[in-house]
């Protein structure tokens, strides 16, 4: 085990233990699911995902890079309305037109080096604001623009707009890990209760009440857990034991 600190990972590096786990881990991950951890439901889910394995955890050495994605699962609740353009359109938590999401990180350990919207979804129109000096990345889905993600262009009418209606990652961020960084940190999806200028929320095209945590429109929110360590090959998992949290111990069904 690593030398203890105020927040340390659990390390298991002996060969016999690794051999046992080589047999057990496939069954374990088959039970809990190796892909995104949120589950479909009437409300919206968000999580920070490691694109290499679909989990919410990362282990990276100091001085390297980290790539993370914001994954959004629209809800299953649907509605419809007839806006001024005269055509019936889909709405509800299953058909999202706008969004405001803020991701907080420790800028003493991580530095944003680039961001990419997902060109395969309506979220290609997502607008990214790098507030790295404040330790935040803002992401907003602000309608359907031509050209994509260009607010100086033309905004599509409600009857012509592409909506975010499929579970997928919407924006990818690359971080540089500071050479002197170590320990566990997080990519934190900021909640409604977090102080700051942007409240987490979504809205549909019908102009109904925004989908928020307090209103029950947002269900699951999962941060990304980052371990900065030069011994990642020996790390099997890490958790929130020291903080008395069970968030990173998902139940086995």
C-alpha positions in Angstrom: 0.0 0.0 0.0 1.2 3.5 -0.7 2.4 5.7 2.1 -0.8 7.1 3.8 -1.9 10.6 3.2 -5.0 12.6 3.9 -6.6 11.0 0.8 -4.9 7.9 -0.5 -5.8 5.2 -3.1 -5.9 1.5 -2.4 -3.1 -0.3 -4.0 -2.7 -4.1 -4.5 0.5 -5.0 -6.1 1.4 -8.5 -5.1 1.5 -11.1 -7.9 -0.7 -13.7 -6.1 -3.4 -11.1 -5.4 -3.3 -9.9 -9.0 -3.6 -13.4 -10.3 -6.7 -14.0 -8.2 -8.2 -10.7 -9.3 -7.5 -11.6 -12.9 -10.1 -14.3 -12.5 -12.6 -12.2 -10.5 -12.6 -8.9 -12.2 -14.2 -9.9 -15.5 -17.2 -11.3 -13.5 -17.3 -8.2 -11.3 -17.3 -5.8 -14.2 -19.9 -7.9 -16.0 -22.1 -7.3 -13.0 -21.7 -3.6 -12.5 -21.3 -2.7 -16.2 -18.1 -1.4 -17.8 -19.8 1.4 -19.7 -21.3 4.6 -18.5 -22.7 4.1 -15.0 -26.0 6.0 -15.2 -29.2 4.3 -16.0 -32.1 5.3 -18.2 -35.1 7.0 -16.5 -37.5 9.9 -16.8 -34.9 12.5 -15.7 -31.5 13.5 -17.1 -28.2 12.0 -16.1 -24.7 13.5 -16.4 -21.3 12.0 -15.8 -17.6 12.5 -16.5 -16.4 9.6 -18.5 -13.0 8.1 -19.2 -13.2 7.4 -23.0 -10.6 4.6 -22.7 -12.9 2.3 -20.7 -16.3 4.1 -20.1 -15.7 4.4 -16.3 -15.7 7.5 -14.2 -12.1 7.1 -12.9 -8.7 8.0 -14.2 -5.1 7.2 -13.2 -2.4 9.3 -14.8 1.2 10.0 -14.0 2.5 13.5 -13.3 3.5 15.4 -16.4 1.2 13.4 -18.7 -2.2 14.3 -20.2 -5.8 13.3 -19.4 -8.8 13.2 -21.7 -12.2 13.3 -20.2 -15.7 13.5 -21.7 -19.0 14.9 -20.5 -21.6 12.2 -21.1 -25.3 13.2 -21.0 -28.2 10.8 -21.0 -31.5 12.6 -21.8 -34.5 11.5 -19.8 -37.3 9.3 -21.1 -40.1 11.8 -20.3 -41.4 13.3 -23.5 -43.9 16.0 -24.5 -44.9 17.9 -27.6 -46.0 21.4 -28.5 -46.8 23.6 -31.5 -44.5 26.7 -31.5 -45.1 29.8 -33.7 -43.7 28.1 -36.8 -46.8 25.9 -36.8 -45.4 22.3 -36.7 -45.7 19.9 -33.8 -42.3 19.4 -32.2 -40.9 17.1 -29.5 -40.1 18.4 -26.1 -39.7 17.1 -22.5 -36.6 15.7 -20.8 -36.1 13.3 -23.8 -35.6 16.2 -26.3 -33.3 18.9 -25.0 -32.7 22.2 -26.7 -30.5 24.1 -24.3 -28.2 23.3 -21.4 -25.8 24.9 -18.9 -23.1 22.7 -17.4 -20.1 23.8 -15.4 -17.1 21.5 -14.7 -14.8 22.4 -11.8 -11.2 21.2 -11.4 -8.1 21.8 -9.4 -6.0 24.2 -11.6 -3.0 23.6 -9.3 -2.9 20.0 -10.6 -4.6 20.2 -14.0 -4.4 22.7 -16.9 -6.9 22.7 -19.8 -5.1 22.3 -23.2 -8.0 21.8 -25.6 -11.7 21.0 -26.0 -13.8 19.4 -28.7 -17.6 19.2 -29.3 -19.0 15.9 -30.5 -19.7 16.4 -34.2 -22.0 13.3 -34.2 -24.7 14.8 -32.0 -26.7 18.0 -31.8 -24.3 19.0 -29.1 -21.8 20.0 -31.8 -23.5 23.3 -31.2 -22.4 23.3 -27.6 -20.4 26.4 -26.6 -17.3 25.9 -24.5 -16.0 28.6 -22.2 -12.5 28.0 -20.7 -12.3 29.6 -17.3 -9.2 27.7 -16.4 -7.8 30.5 -14.3 -10.8 30.0 -12.0 -10.6 26.2 -12.3 -13.8 25.8 -14.4 -14.9 24.8 -17.9 -18.4 26.0 -18.9 -20.4 24.1 -21.5 -23.7 25.4 -22.9 -26.0 24.0 -25.5 -27.6 27.1 -27.0 -29.9 25.9 -29.8 -29.0 24.8 -33.3 -26.7 27.2 -35.2 -25.5 27.5 -38.7 -22.5 27.3 -38.9 -22.3 24.9 -35.9 -21.5 26.4 -32.6 -21.2 29.9 -34.1 -23.5 32.4 -32.3 -22.8 35.0 -35.0 -24.5 32.7 -37.5 -28.2 31.8 -37.9 -30.3 30.1 -35.1 -32.7 27.5 -36.4 -36.4 27.8 -35.7 -38.0 25.4 -33.2 -39.6 23.5 -36.0 -36.2 23.0 -37.8 -33.9 22.5 -34.8 -31.9 19.4 -34.1 -32.3 18.4 -30.5 -30.1 16.5 -28.0 -32.2 13.3 -27.7 -29.6 10.5 -27.6 -27.3 9.4 -24.8 -23.8 10.3 -25.8 -20.7 12.3 -24.9 -21.1 15.9 -25.9 -17.8 17.6 -25.2 -14.3 16.3 -24.7 -11.6 18.1 -22.7 -7.9 17.5 -22.5 -5.9 18.4 -19.4 -2.1 18.5 -18.8 -1.1 17.1 -15.5 1.3 19.3 -13.6 4.7 17.6 -13.1 4.6 18.2 -9.3 1.0 17.0 -9.0 0.1 13.9 -6.9 -2.8 12.3 -5.1 -6.6 12.2 -5.8 -8.5 15.1 -7.3 -11.8 15.3 -9.2 -13.5 16.7 -12.3 -16.6 18.0 -10.5 -19.9 18.6 -12.2 -21.1 21.6 -10.3 -24.5 21.2 -8.7 -27.2 23.7 -8.1 -26.0 24.1 -4.5 -22.4 25.0 -5.6 -21.6 28.7 -5.5 -20.9 30.2 -8.9 -22.5 32.1 -11.8 -24.0 29.1 -13.6 -26.7 26.9 -12.3 -26.9 23.4 -13.7 -30.0 23.1 -15.9 -31.6 22.0 -19.2 -34.6 23.1 -21.1 -36.7 21.7 -24.0 -38.0 23.6 -27.1 -41.5 24.0 -25.7 -40.5 26.6 -23.2 -41.6 24.6 -20.2 -40.0 24.9 -16.8 -36.2 24.1 -16.8 -35.1 20.7 -15.9 -33.1 21.0 -12.6 -32.1 18.9 -9.6 -34.5 20.7 -7.3 -37.4 20.2 -9.8 -36.6 16.5 -10.3 -35.6 16.9 -13.9 -32.0 15.8 -13.2 -31.4 12.4 -11.7 -27.9 11.1 -11.6 -24.7 13.2 -11.5 -21.3 11.5 -11.4 -18.0 13.3 -11.1 -14.7 12.0 -12.6 -12.2 10.8 -10.0 -8.6 11.4 -10.9 -5.6 9.7 -9.3 -2.2 11.3 -10.2 0.4 8.6 -9.6 3.6 7.2 -11.1 2.4 3.7 -10.2 -0.8 3.4 -12.2 0.1 -0.2 -13.3 -0.4 -1.3 -9.7 -3.6 0.5 -9.0 -6.8 -1.7 -9.3 -9.3 0.8 -7.9 -9.6 3.7 -5.6 -12.5 5.0 -3.5 -13.8 7.6 -1.1 -13.0 5.6 2.1 -11.0 8.4 3.7 -13.9 10.8 3.2 -16.4 8.3 4.4 -18.2 8.3 1.1 -19.7 5.3 -0.7 -20.1 7.2 -4.0 -17.3 5.2 -5.7 -18.5 1.8 -4.4 -21.4 1.0 -6.8 -23.7 -1.9 -5.7 -23.3 -5.3 -7.4 -26.6 -6.4 -8.8 
